[in-house]
């Protein structure tokens, strides 16, 4: 799961997270369901098949298939002929990492209470605790959309989560 923040930065164009997600969704649909997401922290991307984009206090969540990732993203050297581009104005700014996504779409019915933290001091507590704390995250899921595990990031510290047993 990648959290889209509410932090305007001096000298940068700022859009509300809901607007960002809507624009990425629109852009993906207009580009054969291919889109490039850029970020400053990527976490552990090995075996990640899907990424969920979300923002606190927003109903809209997006999910997409990961087809590639890497670093860095430089708008001057990025292949303009690539299937994977990001919408303007984000395409104009460099980033440490990029993630190529296919089939970006709204994620409905997501319930963080079905998942729990699998490590750290909050081991066994529901994922909703992370949402309440507004901690940025990276989530992994299998190709059918079933989440296998996730990594949350507090600076460089990582925490794993798992599906709660009923």
C-alpha positions in Angstrom: 0.0 0.0 0.0 1.3 3.4 -0.9 -0.1 6.3 1.0 -0.7 9.5 -0.9 0.1 12.4 1.5 -1.6 15.7 2.3 1.6 17.6 2.6 1.9 20.6 0.3 5.6 21.5 -0.4 7.0 24.9 -1.2 7.8 25.3 -4.8 5.8 22.3 -6.0 2.3 22.0 -7.4 0.0 20.5 -4.9 -3.1 18.4 -5.5 -5.4 16.8 -3.0 -4.9 13.0 -2.8 -8.4 12.3 -4.2 -7.5 14.5 -7.2 -4.2 12.7 -7.7 -5.9 9.3 -7.7 -8.6 10.4 -10.1 -6.0 11.8 -12.5 -3.9 8.6 -12.4 -7.0 6.5 -13.0 -8.1 8.8 -16.0 -4.5 8.8 -17.4 -4.3 5.0 -17.1 -7.6 4.5 -19.0 -6.4 6.8 -21.8 -3.1 5.0 -22.1 -4.2 1.3 -22.6 -4.2 0.8 -18.8 -0.5 1.5 -18.4 0.7 4.1 -15.9 3.9 5.0 -14.1 3.9 5.8 -10.4 6.8 7.6 -8.9 7.8 7.6 -5.2 10.6 8.5 -2.8 10.4 5.3 -0.8 9.8 1.9 -2.5 10.4 -0.6 0.3 10.9 -4.3 -0.6 9.4 -4.8 -4.1 10.6 -8.4 -4.6 7.5 -10.7 -5.4 5.1 -7.7 -5.3 2.4 -8.4 -7.8 0.0 -5.6 -6.9 0.1 -2.1 -5.3 -2.7 -0.3 -3.5 -2.8 3.5 -3.6 -4.7 5.1 -0.8 -5.0 8.3 1.3 -6.3 8.8 4.8 -9.9 10.0 5.1 -10.6 9.1 1.4 -13.0 6.5 0.2 -11.2 6.0 -3.1 -8.5 3.4 -3.2 -6.8 2.1 -6.3 -5.1 -1.2 -7.1 -2.9 -2.1 -10.0 -0.7 -4.9 -11.3 3.1 -4.3 -10.9 4.9 -5.0 -14.2 8.2 -3.4 -13.3 10.0 -1.1 -10.9 13.4 0.6 -10.7 15.3 3.7 -10.0 15.7 6.5 -10.6 13.1 8.4 -12.6 14.6 11.2 -14.5 12.2 13.1 -16.8 15.0 14.1 -19.1 16.2 10.5 -19.8 12.9 8.6 -19.4 11.9 6.9 -22.7 9.0 9.0 -24.1 8.1 6.0 -26.2 7.6 3.7 -23.2 4.1 2.3 -22.5 4.6 3.6 -18.9 4.3 7.3 -18.4 2.9 9.4 -15.6 0.5 12.3 -16.1 1.6 15.9 -16.0 2.7 17.7 -13.9 4.1 14.7 -12.1 6.0 13.6 -15.2 8.2 16.7 -15.0 9.6 16.0 -11.5 12.4 13.5 -10.9 12.0 10.7 -8.3 14.1 8.1 -6.5 12.0 5.2 -7.7 9.3 4.3 -10.2 6.7 1.5 -10.4 5.1 0.4 -13.7 1.4 -0.5 -13.2 -1.2 -2.1 -15.4 -4.9 -2.3 -15.0 -5.2 0.5 -12.4 -8.7 0.4 -11.0 -10.8 1.3 -8.0 -10.5 -1.1 -5.0 -13.8 -1.6 -3.3 -14.8 -3.3 -0.1 -11.3 -3.2 1.5 -11.4 -4.0 5.2 -8.2 -3.4 7.1 -9.6 -5.2 10.1 -9.2 -8.5 8.2 -5.4 -8.1 8.4 -3.1 -7.9 11.3 0.5 -6.7 11.9 2.8 -9.7 11.9 5.9 -8.3 13.6 7.1 -5.5 15.9 5.6 -4.2 19.1 2.1 -4.2 17.6 2.2 -7.8 16.4 -1.3 -9.3 16.2 -3.1 -5.9 16.2 -5.3 -5.0 13.3 -4.0 -3.2 10.2 -6.6 -0.5 11.0 -4.3 0.6 13.7 -1.8 1.7 11.1 -4.5 3.6 9.3 -5.4 5.4 12.5 -1.7 6.4 13.0 -1.5 7.5 9.4 1.7 5.6 8.8 2.8 5.2 5.1 2.7 1.7 3.8 3.5 -0.6 0.8 1.2 -3.6 0.3 1.7 -6.8 -1.6 -1.0 -8.9 -3.1 -1.3 -11.9 -5.4 -2.6 -11.7 -8.9 -6.2 -12.5 -7.8 -6.1 -9.4 -5.5 -5.7 -11.4 -2.3 -3.2 -9.8 -0.1 -0.4 -12.0 1.0 1.7 -9.7 3.1 2.5 -6.0 3.4 5.3 -3.8 4.6 4.8 -0.6 6.4 7.4 2.0 6.7 8.2 4.4 9.5 11.3 6.0 8.0 13.4 2.9 7.4 11.8 0.5 9.9 9.6 -2.2 8.3 6.6 -4.1 9.7 4.9 -7.1 8.2 1.2 -7.8 8.1 -0.9 -11.0 7.4 -4.4 -12.1 6.9 -6.1 -12.5 10.3 -7.2 -16.0 11.3 -10.9 -16.3 11.9 
